[in-house]
Structure formats: C-alpha cells, structure tokens
Amino acid sequence: MTKQKIVIRVSMPCEKSRSKAMALVARADGVSSMGIAGDERDRLEVVGDGVDTVCLVRCLRKKIGHAELLQVEEVKEKKPEEKPEDPNVVHQPPYWYPGYYHYHLPPSCSSVVTIW
C-alpha cells in the first residue's frame, strides 16, 4: 500500500475539541502522522498507510460534530539523490589493513631425547 494524505475540515471551535479530534484520529488504524492546519485551525491533515477515510470521517462526525472530507492524495516518497563517484578515490575492501602483517612463529621444538 502507498501512503496517503487526507485533509478533513472539522468544526473545532475550542482547544478541547481539537485535542479530542486529535486523540480520535491517533487511535485510527494506519495513521503515521497528523496535524492541524488552516487559517481558522479547522483542518486535520492525516498521513498514513491504509487509513479508512470513510470510517474516520464518520467517527469524527459522531464524536465531534460536522466533518467534511476535502482531499485525499498519494504521498510520493523522495528518493535521496545519488552523488556521482569521484574517479580519483580508490575503494579498498573493508578487511584489508594497510601496513599490517601477522608474523607466525615457527613451532617450538619440545622433543625430549632419552638415552638408556
């Protein structure tokens, strides 16, 4: 599924109704972020994956009051730009340590000679 941005206009005249609406949206399945927008602070912007918009608007109407679905759009993820590689840089494997050599000592001679 792809992420989508949902904008809902909700009648929120006071701070108590805004916090109640935010709590209701936060409990909805698939919501990853949300915020209040608009000049009159009457719009909820919800971003999520697999959010049931009809159910969300219905719950807001039931608990808060008037709610109107304004916009639903797909959120496109930004891909990080790949930087071109510098041709002068030499890449070495991570297990190679320059100037390091491990010397192995010859096995010690621990034989005992017994004469009878």
CYANA upper distance limits for C-alpha pairs under 8 A (distance plus 0.5 A):
  1 MET  CA     49 ASP  CA      6.97
  1 MET  CA     50 GLY  CA      7.12
  2 THR  CA     49 ASP  CA      6.47
  2 THR  CA     50 GLY  CA      8.03
  2 THR  CA     74 GLU  CA      7.51
  2 THR  CA     75 VAL  CA      7.97
  3 LYS  CA     47 VAL  CA      7.35
  3 LYS  CA     48 GLY  CA      5.86
  3 LYS  CA     49 ASP  CA      5.01
  3 LYS  CA     50 GLY  CA      7.79
  3 LYS  CA     74 GLU  CA      6.53
  3 LYS  CA     75 VAL  CA      5.94
  3 LYS  CA     76 LYS  CA      8.15
  4 GLN  CA     47 VAL  CA      6.20
  4 GLN  CA     48 GLY  CA      6.20
  4 GLN  CA     49 ASP  CA      6.78
  4 GLN  CA     50 GLY  CA      8.39
  4 GLN  CA     72 VAL  CA      7.26
  4 GLN  CA     73 GLU  CA      6.03
  4 GLN  CA     74 GLU  CA      4.81
  4 GLN  CA     75 VAL  CA      5.63
  5 LYS  CA     45 GLU  CA      7.37
  5 LYS  CA     46 VAL  CA      6.19
  5 LYS  CA     47 VAL  CA      5.02
  5 LYS  CA     48 GLY  CA      7.31
  5 LYS  CA     71 GLN  CA      8.29
  5 LYS  CA     72 VAL  CA      6.18
  5 LYS  CA     73 GLU  CA      5.79
  5 LYS  CA     74 GLU  CA      6.62
  5 LYS  CA     75 VAL  CA      6.68
  6 ILE  CA     44 LEU  CA      8.41
  6 ILE  CA     45 GLU  CA      6.22
  6 ILE  CA     46 VAL  CA      5.55
  6 ILE  CA     47 VAL  CA      6.83
  6 ILE  CA     53 THR  CA      8.11
  6 ILE  CA     69 LEU  CA      8.34
  6 ILE  CA     70 LEU  CA      8.21
  6 ILE  CA     71 GLN  CA      6.16
  6 ILE  CA     72 VAL  CA      5.04
  6 ILE  CA     73 GLU  CA      7.15
  7 VAL  CA     43 ARG  CA      7.06
  7 VAL  CA     44 LEU  CA      6.16
  7 VAL  CA     45 GLU  CA      5.15
  7 VAL  CA     46 VAL  CA      6.92
  7 VAL  CA     69 LEU  CA      6.94
  7 VAL  CA     70 LEU  CA      5.96
  7 VAL  CA     71 GLN  CA      5.51
  7 VAL  CA     72 VAL  CA      7.01
  8 ILE  CA     43 ARG  CA      6.01
  8 ILE  CA     44 LEU  CA      5.68
  8 ILE  CA     45 GLU  CA      7.15
  8 ILE  CA     57 VAL  CA      8.10
  8 ILE  CA     67 ALA  CA      7.17
  8 ILE  CA     68 GLU  CA      6.10
  8 ILE  CA     69 LEU  CA      5.08
  8 ILE  CA     70 LEU  CA      5.89
  8 ILE  CA     71 GLN  CA      7.60
  9 ARG  CA     42 ASP  CA      6.19
  9 ARG  CA     43 ARG  CA      4.90
  9 ARG  CA     44 LEU  CA      6.86
  9 ARG  CA     67 ALA  CA      6.08
  9 ARG  CA     68 GLU  CA      5.59
  9 ARG  CA     69 LEU  CA      6.91
  9 ARG  CA     70 LEU  CA      7.15
 10 VAL  CA     42 ASP  CA      6.03
 10 VAL  CA     43 ARG  CA      6.48
 10 VAL  CA     44 LEU  CA      7.67
 10 VAL  CA     60 LEU  CA      8.19
 10 VAL  CA     64 ILE  CA      8.33
 10 VAL  CA     65 GLY  CA      7.78
 10 VAL  CA     66 HIS  CA      6.34
 10 VAL  CA     67 ALA  CA      4.86
 10 VAL  CA     68 GLU  CA      6.98
 11 SER  CA     42 ASP  CA      6.61
 11 SER  CA     64 ILE  CA      7.93
 11 SER  CA     65 GLY  CA      6.80
 11 SER  CA     66 HIS  CA      6.05
 11 SER  CA     67 ALA  CA      7.08
 12 MET  CA     17 SER  CA      5.85
 12 MET  CA     18 ARG  CA      6.09
 12 MET  CA     41 ARG  CA      8.26
 12 MET  CA     42 ASP  CA      6.39
 12 MET  CA     64 ILE  CA      8.17
 13 PRO  CA     17 SER  CA      7.39
 13 PRO  CA     18 ARG  CA      8.34
 13 PRO  CA     42 ASP  CA      8.47
 14 CYS  CA     18 ARG  CA      7.04
 15 GLU  CA     19 SER  CA      6.74
 16 LYS  CA     20 LYS  CA      6.68
 17 SER  CA     21 ALA  CA      6.58
 17 SER  CA     64 ILE  CA      7.33
 18 ARG  CA     22 MET  CA      6.63
 19 SER  CA     23 ALA  CA      6.61
 20 LYS  CA     24 LEU  CA      6.73
 20 LYS  CA     64 ILE  CA      8.16
 21 ALA  CA     25 VAL  CA      6.72
 21 ALA  CA     60 LEU  CA      7.37
 21 ALA  CA     64 ILE  CA      7.24
 22 MET  CA     26 ALA  CA      6.54
 22 MET  CA     34 MET  CA      8.23
 22 MET  CA     35 GLY  CA      8.34
 23 ALA  CA     27 ARG  CA      6.97
 24 LEU  CA     28 ALA  CA      7.39
 24 LEU  CA     59 CYS  CA      8.45
 24 LEU  CA     60 LEU  CA      7.95
 25 VAL  CA     31 VAL  CA      8.02
 25 VAL  CA     34 MET  CA      8.33
 25 VAL  CA     46 VAL  CA      8.39
 25 VAL  CA     56 LEU  CA      7.70
 26 ALA  CA     31 VAL  CA      7.07
 26 ALA  CA     34 MET  CA      8.19
 27 ARG  CA     31 VAL  CA      8.40
 28 ALA  CA     51 VAL  CA      7.89
 28 ALA  CA     56 LEU  CA      7.69
 29 ASP  CA     50 GLY  CA      8.14
 29 ASP  CA     51 VAL  CA      6.65
 29 ASP  CA     52 ASP  CA      8.32
 30 GLY  CA     48 GLY  CA      5.81
 30 GLY  CA     49 ASP  CA      5.55
 30 GLY  CA     50 GLY  CA      5.99
 30 GLY  CA     51 VAL  CA      5.65
 31 VAL  CA     46 VAL  CA      7.38
 31 VAL  CA     47 VAL  CA      6.54
 31 VAL  CA     48 GLY  CA      4.70
 31 VAL  CA     49 ASP  CA      7.04
 31 VAL  CA     51 VAL  CA      6.89
 32 SER  CA     46 VAL  CA      8.36
 32 SER  CA     47 VAL  CA      6.35
 32 SER  CA     48 GLY  CA      5.30
 32 SER  CA     49 ASP  CA      7.88
 33 SER  CA     46 VAL  CA      6.54
 33 SER  CA     47 VAL  CA      5.71
 33 SER  CA     48 GLY  CA      7.16
 34 MET  CA     44 LEU  CA      7.49
 34 MET  CA     45 GLU  CA      5.93
 34 MET  CA     46 VAL  CA      4.86
 34 MET  CA     47 VAL  CA      6.54
 35 GLY  CA     44 LEU  CA      6.29
 35 GLY  CA     45 GLU  CA      5.74
 35 GLY  CA     46 VAL  CA      7.17
 36 ILE  CA     41 ARG  CA      6.53
 36 ILE  CA     42 ASP  CA      7.56
 36 ILE  CA     43 ARG  CA      6.14
 36 ILE  CA     44 LEU  CA      5.28
 36 ILE  CA     45 GLU  CA      6.66
 37 ALA  CA     41 ARG  CA      5.78
 37 ALA  CA     42 ASP  CA      7.23
 37 ALA  CA     43 ARG  CA      5.63
 37 ALA  CA     44 LEU  CA      6.72
 37 ALA  CA     45 GLU  CA      7.31
 38 GLY  CA     42 ASP  CA      6.58
 38 GLY  CA     43 ARG  CA      6.22
 51 VAL  CA     56 LEU  CA      8.47
 52 ASP  CA     56 LEU  CA      6.71
 53 THR  CA     57 VAL  CA      6.65
 54 VAL  CA     58 ARG  CA      6.61
 55 CYS  CA     59 CYS  CA      6.63
 56 LEU  CA     60 LEU  CA      6.77
 57 VAL  CA     61 ARG  CA      6.68
 57 VAL  CA     67 ALA  CA      6.72
 57 VAL  CA     68 GLU  CA      7.61
 57 VAL  CA     69 LEU  CA      7.44
 58 ARG  CA     62 LYS  CA      6.72
 58 ARG  CA     67 ALA  CA      8.47
 59 CYS  CA     63 LYS  CA      6.62
 60 LEU  CA     64 ILE  CA      5.83
 60 LEU  CA     65 GLY  CA      7.13
 60 LEU  CA     66 HIS  CA      8.18
 60 LEU  CA     67 ALA  CA      6.80
 61 ARG  CA     65 GLY  CA      5.11
 61 ARG  CA     66 HIS  CA      5.85
 61 ARG  CA     67 ALA  CA      5.92
 85 GLU  CA     89 VAL  CA      8.50
 92 GLN  CA     96 TRP  CA      7.57
